[in-house]
Amino acid sequence: MAQQNRTPEVKGIGYSSLGEIYIRTNRIPEAEEVFDIAVKANPSQAAVYLRNETIFFYQVGNGQEQAEAADKAIAADPTRASLYYFKGQGLAS
């Protein structure tokens, strides 16, 4: 089988999509790992991937992981006000 070269954008989207599946199936360590891989694959979109990770944890009601993901997202882009809201909400739950 020939090796396929994928762009950073495709790799980032693929890994972050896999992360969503892992979150929704309660495979938390795997989810965190593939979101980190997505960030490394396409660093220019790190804030987007980490924001999405935060939102997916919010959607499944995992406040602790939501707050931790929000911390990573805030580190990537401290200018997004919604991330502070999601962090506070995760901490409150």
N, C-alpha and C positions, 0 to 999 in steps of 0.2 A: 504494500500500500504506500502510495506517495505521501510524503509529509506535506501537510497543508500549512501555509503561512497565513495567519490571520492578523488583521490590523489590531492595534491596541484598543480601538473602539469596540470591535467585535468581541475581543477577549474580555474587556471590562463588562460589557453588557451580559455576556454569557455567564461569567462568574457571579455577577450580582443577581441575575435571574435565578441561578442555582441556589444562591443564598436565600432568596425569598422562599423557594420550595422547602429548603431545610428549616427555616423559621416556622413555616406553616405546618410542618410535620414534626415539630418539636425536637429537631436535631440541632441544638443550639451551638455546641462546639464546632460542628461542621459549617454552620452558617457563618459564624464569626470568621472562621478560617478562609472561606471563599470570598467573603467581602474584603478581607485584607488582601487576598490575591487580586481581586478586581482593582483595588486601589493601586497596587504595584504594577498591574498590567497597563493601566491608563491613568497615571497620576493627575492629568489635567481635569479629570472628572471625579476626583476623590471626594469632594464635598457632596456631589450628587449621590454617589453610591452610599456614602455614610449617612446622609439624610434619609435615603430610602430604607436603609437598615433600621434606623431609628423609628421610622413610620411603621414598618412591618412589625416590629416588636410592640408598638402601640396597638396596632390592629389586632394582635393576638392576645393582648392583655398582660404582657410580661414587662412589668414596670422596672424591675431591676436591670434587665438587659437593655431596656429602652433608655434608661438614664446613662448606662455605660456607653451605648452606641452614640448617644447625644454628645457625650464628652469627646469622643473621637471626631464626630462631625464638627463640633465647635472648634476643635484644634485645627481642622482642615480649613474652615471658613468661619471665623468669629463674627462676621458681619450679618449672618442670617438670624434674625430675631426669633423666628419660629423654633429654632433649635433650642433656645433657652427655655421656651415654653414647654417643649417636649421633655427636656431634662427635668424641669420642675414638676411636671405632671408625673413622670416616672418615679421621682423621689417621693412624691406625695402618696403614691399608691403603695 
